[in-house]
């Protein structure tokens, strides 16, 4: 029997049995399903809305390869636009031998043969000149990967593009084409963009450029392909830096320095050339251990320069009116004992003028001039000329040299005046001599002429910068005259030229080893200006420990002479040819060889025949009056190279005489010489001292000679 009992109307009940659906369990199951659904929805909301950016970034990381693109560093150029350093894009090629499989090109038919990857790779490697051993390694499928040791131009490895198992990687290589002696100035770049030393390091922020970004999409096999959906950012190249260095002059300086080091047996040396008009460094060469220096030694290695320091002390004493150029100084016969020390001179004399103290490089004279200055005045003099402080050129390892701080020891004032107990770099010495060359202004030395951005816009250009005035224009002019005498008749005659005047000062200083001067090794220096009247170059040459001849005026002065001769023969050596023409020396007329009596007789016979055929000669003009008190001492060349006996023989034989040379004579002396030779003179204003007809021409005595003399 079935009964209704207390069961729910919706729940079927069988008598004597449990309900088919348990209410509590149903609620739990349905609730669990609802909660699970809610969790899925919540998780979907979290992933798609809350954490959308994070998961999107993770997806891009897996599917998109993004890498920084290194920019090309800017070029470094010389003053004339010649490239010293540039960045070139090369390719590094890597092979995965097991993946060098044949494949079909896209769009090819099934009947077309697949591309033989291994054959293409083998032929390409042969064309690149790769050795057979490396080719065998590339073809060895047991190796995981093989990288070619060399880097190649992109066009040379273009045949490998798209081949399976071949990876081409862009590499930026810094290429230096500058002369070897300049590489220490330029510095180097390690890896792709890590500068080490020199201009590369000092101007890294200018040369480096701006990083770019490259994005590619990964396919199912892990290969990265370019797609327009992903935007990259192009790298921006660095700025181009133009130096003040002149490549032609740099090569001349390096060549002549190397020749000088070899010729003198020196262990090394330095050459620096500056333009005194704006402070530009035109050339800088260095050698150590008879090899090109790996650093810019002319800026980084100071030394005791010796007598090249004497003009600076003399200039301040002249500006303070303590001495005048013609004042006499007691030079003690070449030996002087002061403060328990004996000072000696190479050219011994009882006394010398201030001019000769510089011309003959008197140590005693320089020491006595220094005593006219106080200790502070002498220190400030050298400090004002830039010694003991960096010049400020863009070079990270520039030395400041050494200038001892006051108070000084008893012998320091005289030692410093002679270039000892202090040290300076060749650049500091050249910069100080620039002030003598440009009428007393110390200029900021310059290595960088100009900087241009990748769009060729000038963002920096050098302008002449005056640091301070260190002497009056009158003193600078007087010093140039004195320094000219050093070259034409003093201690540096090896630097003299027949075509232009050269001014300068020599220095020969003992080298200290272990804190003592051994008297066997020397630093030989010459600091010069060219041309002396209106300098366009300031040159400093240092030779370290020359063998045999040691004097700076001889060994270093000869190098200066060779540099100037080569620069004059070079078209683009930063010289103003018009300005040079205005100060060129008149070339001496070569004196004729003495004539024999037979030659004179033949000349007289020919002259007589000619006179019989032409019209009578008008009477000569009255001779020019010459003061009787003028006494002329004629050199032998003024008589055409003949002896007095030959001249008397000519007078006895006839009236034919050679026109004497007037080279080196002033107007009065020239007129006197021509009159003494038996000629009449007509003067004219010309560009040089010369006669018409020229010296050596045979003329009848009493003929009129036109004398041209400059104003």
KEVEX-798053 format. One record per residue: residue in one letter; x, y, z of N, C-alpha, C in turn. Coordinates in steps of 0.05 Angstrom, whole numbers, plus 5000, padded with zeros to 4 digits. Layout:
// KEVEX-798053
aXYZXYZXYZ
...
***
This chain:
// KEVEX-798053
x501749765000500050005000501850255000
x500850434986502250694986500850895003
x502351035018501251245034502451515028
x501051735034502151995029504252075049
x503851995073505852065094506252365095
x508852455102509652745104511352835081
x511452675059513252745036512352995022
x514453135009513853374994512353294968
x510753474958509053424935510853374910
x513153494909514853474884516753244886
x516853114907518852904910517452634911
x517952474890516652214890517752034912
x515951904926516751734948515651454944
x517451274949516650994947516450894976
x514350754981513950655008516250485017
x517350555040519450395052522250455040
x522450675024525150745012525851035016
x528551115010529451395013528651554988
x528751834990528152004967530351964945
x529551974919531451944897533452184896
x532752424902534552664902534552774930
x537052784940537352904967537553204965
x535953334979535753624976538353764983
x539653685004542153825013544453784993
x544553534983546653474963546253634938
x543753654930543253814906544054104909
x543554204932544254484937547354514936
x548754324948551654344948552854324920
x551754134904552754094877552254344860
x549754434861549154674846550754924855
x551054944880552655164890555555154881
x556654904881559454874872559754944842
x557754864827557854934798557755234794
x556055364810555755654808558455794816
x559555694838562155814847564355774827
x564455534815566455474794566155664770
x563655694762563055884740563956164746
x563256244771564056514780567156544780
x568456334789571456344790572556364762
x571356214743572356234715571956514705
x569556624710568956894701570957094714
x571357064740573157244754575957234743
x576756984738579456954727579757074699
x577657034684577657154657577757454659
x576257574678576257854682579057954690
x580357794708582957864717585057864694
x584857644678586757614656586257824635
x583757854627583158024604582958314610
x582358384635582058664642584158764662
x584358624685586258724705589158684697
x589858434688592658374681593058374651
x591458514636591658504607594458594597
x595458814609598058914600600358724605
x600158594629602358404636602358164617
x599958054612599857824594600457894565
x599658134557600358224530603358254527
x604658364548607558394547608958124546
x607857934562609057664561608757534534
x606457584521606057464494607957594474
x608357854477610257984459613157884463
x613757824489616457724494616857454481
x614757294480615057034467614957054437
x613457244426613057244397614557464383
x615457674398616757904386619557924398
x621457944380624257984389624958284385
x625558414407626258704406629058744416
x630758874401633458924410634359204403
x636259294419637359564414639159564389
x639059774374640659804350642860014356
x645259924355647560104360647960304337
x648060554342648460754320651360754311
x651860864288654560904278655761144292
x658161114302659561344314660261544293
x660461794301661062004282663861994271
x664362104248666962114237668762314251
x671362264250673362454258675062534234
x675162794227676362884203678663074209
x680363114189682563314192681463584183
x683163784185682264064179681364094150
x682363924132681563944104679363754096
x678163614115675963434109676763144103
x679363084106680262804102679462634126
x678462394121677362224142679662094158
x679762134184681662004202680461744213
x677861764222676561534235673661534226
x672661294219669861264212668860984220
x666260954222665060694229663960564203
x664660314200663660164177661859934186
x659759884172657959664179658959404165
x659559204181660458954171658658724181
x659058484171657358264178659058034190
x657957914211659057674223657257444215
x658357234203656757014193657156764210
x654956644218654956404234653256184221
x654255934221652855714208652055504229
x649655394225648855154240648854924220
x650954754220651254554198648954364195
x647654274216645554084213643054204201
x642854464201640454604189640954694160
x643254624149643754694121642354504103
x639754514103638154334087637054464062
x636454304042635254404017632454504023
x631454694007628754804010627754893983
x625054933983623755043959623155343963
x623655493943623055773944620055813944
x619156033956616256093957615356153928
x613056043922611856083896612955893875
x614855713882615955523863613955293858
x614155163836612454933829613554683842
x611854483844612754223856614754093838
x614654143812616554023794619354153795
x619454393807622054533809623854393829
x626354383823628254253842628654433866
x628954313890629554473914632254603912
x632554823927635154963928637154803945
x639454753934641554603948643154803966
x642354823991643555014010646554964013
x647354714016650154654021651954733997
x650854693973652454773949652855073948
x650655223955650855523954652855613976
x652655493999654455574021657355514014
x657855274002660555193995661755393974
x660155453954661055643933661555923944
x659756003962660056273974662556293992
x663156084007665556084023668056094007
x668055953984670355953966670756233955
x668556363948668656633937669756833957
x669256783983670256964004673156904011
x674256694000677056624006677356484033
x675256354043675456204068677055954064
x678755884083680455654081678855394080
x680055194068678754934065678054804092
x679754844112679254734138676654844150
x676155104147673655214157671355124141
x671655094114669455004098668654724107
x670554544113669954274122668454284149
x669154474166667754494192664854584187
x664454774168661654864163659954634152
x661154454137659654234126659353994145
x660654004168660553784187657953804203
x656053634198653453654211653553564240
x655753464250655953394278656553634296
x657353854284657954094299655454254303
x655154384326652754544332652854804316
x655054934316655255184301658155244295
x658555404273661155484264661055784256
x662855944268662856234262665356294246
x664956444224667256524208668956734224
x671556704223673256874240673357164230
x672857214205673157484194670457614192
x670457884189668058044184668058124155
x665658144143665358194115663458424109
x663758544086661958754078659258634072
x657058774077654358664073653958554045
x654958684024654658593997656058333991
x658258284006659858034001658357784011
x656657814031655257584043652257594037
x651457754017648657774010647657503999
x649257343987648457083976647456893998
x648156934023647356764045644656844057
x643557074048641057164059638756974054
x637256904075634956734073635556434072
x638056354073638656064073638255954101
x637055714103636755584129639455514141
x639755554167642155484180644355694178
x643755924167645756144164644656394178
x646356504195645556744210647656964204
x646557194196648257434191647757634212
x649857724225649557914247651058174241
x649658404244650858664238652858734259
x655258824251657358904269658459174259
x658759364278659959624271662859624279
x664559684259667459674263668559954260
x670260044279671460304278674060284262
x674260424240676560414222678160674225
x680860644230682660874233684460884208
x684361104194686061144171688061374175
x688161474199689961694206692861604206
x694761784203697561704205698161574232
x700061384234700461234259701061404283
x702561624280703261784302700961934315
x698661944302696362084312694361904327
x694861654327692861464339692661494369
x694861574381694761624410693061864417
x692862054399691162294402688262214398
x687762044378684961974371683761784391
x685361594402684161384419683061154403
x681860964416680660734403677860684414
x676460494401673760414409673760114412
x673160014436673059724442670159634437
x669959384427667359274420666059454399
x663459524403662159684383662159984391
x661960044416661560324423662760394451
x664960274458666260324483668960464478
x669160734482671560874475673760834496
x676260834487678560814505680561024497
x680761234514682861434511682361634488
x683861844488683962044466681362184461
x681162284437678762434429676262254431
x676562004424674261814426673061814454
x674661824474673561814501672662094510
x674262294504673662564514671062674501
x670562604476668162704462666262484456
x666062284474664362054470661462134467
x660562324484657662404483656962534456
x658962654443658462774417658562564395
x660462384396660862184375658961944377
x657861884400656461634405653961604388
x652261804386649761784372647561684391
x645161634379642761554395641961264387
x641461094408640660824403638060804388
x637760594372635260534358634060284369
x631660194358630359954367629359804343
x629759534343628959364321627059154332
x624759114319622758924329622058734306
x621958464312621258254292619458054305
x617857914288615857724297616957444294
x616457274314617456994313615256814301
x616156634283614256444272614256194289
x612755984280612455744296614955594300
x616955634282619455484284621655654299
x620855884308622756044323624356234306
x623756244280625156434262623856704264
x625456914263624457184266624157314238
x621857434233621257554208620357844212
x620958014192620158294193617158314187
x615858494200612958544195612358844198
x610658954181609959234183608359294208
x607159084221605559124245607259214269
x609859164267611659234290613359464281
x613259684295614759924288617359934304
x619559974290622160014303622860304304
x625260364315626260634317629060634306
x629460794285632060804272634160934290
x636560814290638760934306639761194292
x640461384308641461644297644461654301
x645961694278648861694280649961924297
x652461894305653762094321654562334304
x655462544318656362794305659062754293
x659662894272662362894259664063104272
x666563034279668363214292670663274273
x671163534268673363614251675563734268
x677963614266680163704282681663934268
x683464054283685264264271687664134258
x688063884261690463744250690363754220
x692663824208692963814179694463554171
x693063384156694163114150696963134137
x697263304117699763324103701963404122
x701463604139703463694158703963484179
x701963334187702263114206704162904195
x703762834170705462624157708362734155
x708762984149711363104148712763094175
x711263164196712363164223713162884232
x711462694226712162414234714562314218
x714762374193716962274176719562404186
x719662664190722062794197722962724226
x720962684243721662594270722962314270
x721762134254722861864252725761874240
x726162044220728762064208730762184228
x729862384243731562504263732362324286
x730462164295730961964316733061764306
x732661664282734561474271737361594267
x737361834256739961964250741562024276
x740162114297741562194321741861964342
x740561734336740661524356739061574380
x737061754379735461814402733561584408
x732661574433730661364440727861444433
x727361704428724761794421724662094418
x722262204416722062494413719162574408
x718762834406716162944401716463184382
x714363224366714063454349711263564352
x711063824356708463954356708564214340
x706564254323706464494307703764634312
x703864894318701465044324701365294306
x698865384302698465634287698165854307
x700166044308700066254329697866454325
x696566444302694466644297691866574311
x691266314316688866244330689266014350
x691665914354692165704374691665424364
x691165384339690465124328692864944328
x692564694337694664494336694564364308
x696664414292696664324264697864044261
x699663964279700863704277701963624304
x701963364310702963274336703962984333
x706562944335707662684331709362604355
x709462354361711062264384712261984379
x714661934389715961674387717161604414
x716961354421718261244445719460974438
x721860934447723360684440723460644410
x723760864396724060864366721560754352
x719260764365716760674353714660894358
x712660914340710561114345709261074372
x708961294387707961284414704961204414
x704161054434701360964436699661164450
x700861374461699261594473700261854461
x698862064467699662334457701762444476
x704262354472706362424491706962724492
x706362874471706763164471704863304490
x702763164499700963284518701063134545
x702062894545701762724569704362684584
x706762744572709262684585710962944587
x710963064612712663304615715563234620
x717263434616720163394620721463664627
x723963654636725363904642726464014616
x725464244607726064334580728664484576
x729964584597732464714594732165004584
x734065094567734365374560732065494544
x730165334534727965454519726165624538
x726665604564725165764583726266044587
x728666094579729966344584728566594573
x727366574549726066824538723766914555
x722366734570720066824586720866994609
x723066914623724067074645725067344635
x726467344612727567594601725267774593
x723067664582720867834573719567984597
x719267844620717967984642719868194654
x722468134654724368344664724268584646
x723968544619723868764601721268924605
x718968784608716468914612716469084638
x717868984658717969134684720169344684
x721469374660723569584657725969534676
x726469284682728869224698731369204680
x730969124655733169104636732269204609
x734269254592733769324564735469134546
x734669094522736068894505739068944502
x739969194503742769254499744369284525
x743069244548744469254573746569034575
x748869094587750968894590750668754617
x751168494616751068324640753768194644
x754768204668757268074675756967774675
x758067644656757767354654760267204665
x761867344680763967224697765967044682
x766367094657768266934642767366644637
x764766594641763666324636763466144660
x764266234684764066064708763266244731
x761166164745760166334767759166144789
x760066194813759266034837757266204853
x754866084857752766214872751366004888
x750866074914749365904932750465614932
x753065594935754465334936754065164910
x753665304888753265164863754765324841
x756065184823757565304801755965294775
x755465524763754065544738756065604716
x755965454694757865494672756365554646
x757865684628756865754602758365594581
x757065514559758365384537760065594522
x758865834518760366054505761266244527
x763866234533764966384555765666674546
x764866864563765367144558765367294584
x766867524585766867684609764167824613
x762967904592760268034594758867994567
x756268014569754467984545752168174548
x751268264525748668414524746368224529
x744068334537741768164541741068004515
x741468134492740968004467742767754465
x745367784472747167554469746767344490
x745567424513744867224533742967024521
x741067114505739166934492740466814467
x741866974452743066864427745066644432
x746666674452748766484458747966304482
x745566334492744466164513746166164538
x746766394549748366414573746766344598
x747666134612746366064637746866274659
x749266374660749966574680748266824675
x748066914650746467144644743567114651
x742366874644739566824651739166814681
x741066704696740766694725740866974737
x742567144726742667424736740267584729
x739067534705736567664698734367574717
x734267314724732267214743732467344770
x734967424778735267544804734167834805
x733567944781732368214780729368194787
x728267954788725467914795725267794823
x723167854837722767724862721867444858
x721967284879721067004877718166984867
x716467144878713667144869713367234841
x714867434832714667534805715567314785
x717667164791718566954773716566734772
x715366654795713366454795710966534779
x709966784783707666874768708166904739
x710666964732711366974703710966714690
x712066494701711766234688708866134690
x707466194712704666114714703066254693
x703566514688702066664668702466554640
x704866444635705366324609704166054606
x702865954627701365704625702765464637
x705065494649706465264660705265194688
x705164934693704064834718701064804717
x699764854694696864824692696164694666
x693964544665693164414639692364634619
x692864574594692164764573689164764566
x687764534573684964524568684164394542
x686064274528685364124503683663884510
x681963784492680263554498681863294497
x683463244517684962994518684962904547
x683962664553683462584581685962554598
x688262504585690762454601692762684599
x691862924594693763144592695063204619
x697663244618699163304642699263604647
x699263684672699463964679702464054682
x704263854680707063924685707563984714
x709764114720710464174748711764454750
x710664624767711864874773711864894804
x714264884817714264874846712965124858
x711465074879710065284893712065434911
x711565694914713265854931712465814960
x714265854979717065954977718865744965
x720965834951722865664937725365634954
x726865424946729565384958731465594946
x733865604958735765824950736465814920
x736765564909737665544881735365524861
x732865504871730665464853730265694833
x730465954841730066164822731966144798
x734566094803736366074780735965814765
x735265594778734765344765732265364746
x730165484756727765514740728265684716
x729865894719730566074697731965924675
x733465714682734865554662733365304653
x730865274663729165054654729564804670
x730464824695730764594713728864634737
x728564414753726864414776723964474769
x723164454744720464474735720164294711
x717764244703717364074679714964184663
x715064134637712964224619712664034596
x710364024584709863864561710564024536
x711263894514711664044489709364224481
x706864134487704564304481704664564497
x705364544523705464784540707664974529
x709964864521712165034511711265164485
x710065014467709065134442707065344447
x705165304466703165504472704365754483
x706565724499707865964510709266124488
x710565974469711866114446709866244427
x707466144427705366264411704966554420
x705166604446704766874456706967064446
x709366964442711567134431710967184401
x709866984388709367014359707067204352
x705067224371702667384364702467644381
x704767754387704968014401703968004430
x704367784443704067774473701467654484
x699767534467697267414477697567114480
x697067004504696966714508694266614499
x694266434480691766334468691066054479
x688465994479687565724486688265534463
x689965324468690565134447688064984438
x687864924413685364814402686064554386
x684464344390684664104375682164054358
x679864164366677364124352676564384337
x676464364311675764594295672664624293
x671264404290668364424284666964164291
x664364184298662763944303660163984287
x659363774272656963774256655163544263
x652463594264650663374270650163204245
x648562984247648162814224646762954201
x645363174206644063324185645963534173
x648563524180650563704170650263994179
x648964034202648764294214651064334233
x652364564232654564634250653464694277
x654264544297653364594325655664714342
x658064704332660364834346662464904325
x663665134329665965204313667865364330
x670365314326672465444343672765734336
x672965904357673666184354676066234371
x677666424362680166494376679566574405
x680866454424680466504452682966594465
x683066844475685366954489685166894519
x687166754530687166694558687966944574
x690167064567691067304580693367434563
x693967684569696267804557698667764576
x700867654565703167584581705567774576
x705467934555707668124551706568344532
x707968564531707068784514707868724485
x706368834466707068794437709968874431
x710869094443713669184438715668974447
x715268864471717068654481716968404464
x714568324455714368094437715868134411
x715568374400716968434375720068424379
x720968544401723768544407724868254411
x723268084425724067814429724267664403
x722467704384722567574358725167644344
x725967904346728467984334730867844347
x730867824374732967684388733067394380
x730667264379730566984373731366924344
x731067124326731967094299735067074298
x736367234316739267224317740266954328
x738666824344739366554354739766364330
x738066394310738166214287740266304266
x740466564261742266644239745166664248
x745666694274748466714283748966604311
x746966474322747266374350747466074352
x745965964372746265684378744565494361
x742965604343741065434328741265484298
x743765504288744065564260743265334242
x742965094253741964874237739064914227
x737565084240734865144232734565364212
x736865494205736765724187735965644159
x734665824145733765784117734866014100
x735365954075736366164057734066334046
x731666244048729366384035727666544055
x727666464081725966594101727566614127
x726866814143728066824170726466644189
x727966504205726866324226727766424253
x725966444272726566524299726166284318
x727766274340727366054358729466054380
x729165854397730965824420731565524424
x734065464429734865194434734965134463
x734964874470735164794498736464524500
x738464494517739764234521739964184551
x738264004561737963964589738863684597
x740263664619740963394629738463254639
x738462984634736162824643736862704670
x734862724688735262614715734462314715
x736162154728735561874731736061794761
x733961694773734161634802734561874819
x733462104810733762344826736362494823
x738062404804740662534800741162574771
x742662784764743462834736746162684731
x746062504712748462344708750362464687
x749562674673751262804654751762644629
x750262424625750662254601748262254583
x745962324593743562324577742262604577
x741062684555740162964552737362964538
x735963174543733563254527734463484510
x734163454484734963664465732563784452
x732164044455729664174446730264414429
x728564464410728564714395725664814392
x725165064401722565184398722865414378
x721465404355721865594334719265724324
x719665934309717366084296718166124267
x716166094249716566124220714166264208
x714766464190717266624188717566804212
x719966904216720467054241718867314241
x718467454218717167714218714167694224
x712867494213709967464217709367164219
x709767044242709766754244707066624236
x707266404221704966244214705165964228
x707565894236707965644251709465704277
x708765564298710465534321711065244324
x713665174324714464894324716164834349
x715664604361717264504383718164224376
x720764174377721863904371723463824395
x722963584406724463464428725663204419
x728263164424729562914420730562814448
x729962564454730562444479733162284477
x735162364492737762224494739062184467
x739562394452741062364426743962274432
x745062124414747862034416749662204399
x752062244408753962414392753362704398
x752462844377751663124381749163144398
x749163314418746963324437745563594438
x746763804426745664074429742964104414
x740964214427738364234415738364394390
x739864614389739964774365740964634341
x742664434346743864274324742064044315
x741363864334739863624327736863674323
x735663824342732763884339732364104318
x734264304317733964514297734064404269
x735564194264735664084237733063954229
x731663834249728963724243727063944236
x727164164251725364394244725864494216
x728464514209729064604182727964414161
x728164154165727163954146724063964145
x722764004167719864034167718964274151
x720364504155719564744140720064714110
x722264594103722864554075720664384062
x719864164075717763994065715064134064
x714464294084711964434085711764634062
x713964774056713964964034713564824007
x714364574005713964433980711264293978
x709664313999707064184000704864393996
x702964333979700964533972698964593995
x698164384010696064424030697164394059
x699264554065700564534091699764774109
x697464884106696465104123698265344123
x699265424099700965654097699665864079
x699966124087698966344071701266424053
x701166344027703366384009703766684003
x701666844002701967123997703467264019
x702767194044704167314067707067224067
x707666984059710466894057711967044036
x710767094014712167243992712967524001
x711467634020712067904028714467914046
x715267694059717467694078719767514068
x719667424043721767254032724367404030
x726567264035729267394031729867414002
x731167633993732067643965734267433961
x734067283940736067073934738667203927
x740867113939743567223932744267153903
x745567353890746467303863749167163864
x749366953849751766793849754066943836
x756266973850758567113839759766953816
x760567093794761766953772764566853778
x765466663763768166553767770166763757
x772566773768774666963759775366913729
x775667133714776367113686779467123683
x780366973664783166973658783767223640
x786367293638787067523621786367473592
x786567223583785867163556782867203551
x781167123570778267163567777667463567
x779067623583778567903584779268033557
x781567943545782468053519780467993498
x779367753498777367673478774767843481
x774067893507771668053512772068343502
x774468453506775068723497774868733467
x775968533453775968533424773068523413
x771368353425768568343417767168603422
x767768723445766468983451767269193431
x769769193424770769393405769369363378
x768969113368767569063343764669163345
x763469113368760669203371760469503371
x762369633385762269933386762670053359
x764169923341764670043314762170033297
x760169863304757769833288755369993299
x755570093323753270233335753770533336
x751670683343751870983344753571053369
x754771293368756371383391754771383417
x756071293438754771283464754671563476
x752271653486752171923499753871923524
x754772173531756472193555754972093580
x756271953598754971853621754072073640
x752072003656751072193675753072243697
x752872473710754672543731754372343754
x756572263766756372073788754972193812
x753572013826752172093850754172163872
x753672383886755472453907755172263931
x757372183942757272003965758972123987
x757872144011759372264033762172134036
x764172304041766872194042767372034067
x765672074088766171934114765271644114
x763771564093762871284092765171104085
x765670914101767870714096766570454091
x767070334067765770084059767869874059
x767369654073769069424073767769214054
x768869194030767669024010768568734014
x766568544014767368264014768468183987
x769867963986771067873961768967833940
x766467743948764367703927763467963914
x763968193928763268453915764968523892
x767268393890769068433867768868203848
x766568063848766167843829767867603835
x768967583859770467343867773367363859
x774267593848777067623839778867723861
x781267663858783267763877784068043868
x785368193886786268463879788168463856
x789868253854791768233831790268203805
x788068043805786468013780785168273772
x784268423792782968683786784868873774
x787268893785789269073774790068993745
x790068733740790768633714788668713694
x786168713702783968803684784269093677
x784969263698785269543693787469593672
x789569433675791869473657791169383629
x789569173628788969053602786769213587
x784969343601782869493588780769583608
x778369653598776369773615773869593619
x773969333611771769153615771869043644
x769669083658769668993686766968853692
x766968663711764368543719762868723739
x760268713737758568863756758768723783
x759468853805759668723831756868663843
x756768463860754368403874753868603897
x751368683901750668863922748968723943
x748868463942747168313960748068353989
x746168424007746768464035747768744042
x748168924022749069194027746769394028
x746969604044744969814043745469994019
x743870194015744070363991746770503989
x747670614011750270764010752570574004
x752570344017754670154012754670043984
x752170003973751969903946752970103926
x752270363929753170573912756170593913
x757270583937760170603940761570373926
x760470123928761669893915761669923885
x759470023874759270053845761270273835
x761370493850763270703843766170603844
x766670443865769470333868770170153845
x768170023833768669853810768870003784
x768470273785768770433761766270493745
x763870453758761370493744759970733755
x758170853738756271053748753670923756
x752171053773749870923786747371093782
x745170953774742471073774740770913793
x739671033813738070883834735170893827
x733870673834730970643831729970483855
x727370513861726070363883725170093871
x725869883884725169613874724269443898
x723969183892723068993912725368853926
x727768863916730068733927732568883920
x734768823934737368943928738568803904
x738768943881739868823857740669033837
x742168953817743069133796742069043769
x741869243751741369183723743469313706
x745169163692745168873689745868733716
x745368473717745768323742748768303748
x749368233773752068203782753567993765
x756068053758757667873743757767933713
x755868103704755868183676758268353669
x759668293647761968453639760968713626
x761768943637760969203627763469383625
x763269573606765469773603765469953627
x767770013638767970203661766870473652
x765370603670764070853664761270813655
x760370563650757570513643755670573667
x753170633660751170683681749870423690
x749970363715748770133727746270223742
x743970093736741470163751741470003777
x741270143799741270013825738370023837
x737269783840734569763853734869703882
x733669853899733769803928730969833940
x730169653958727569673971727369923988
x724870003994724470244011725570184039
***
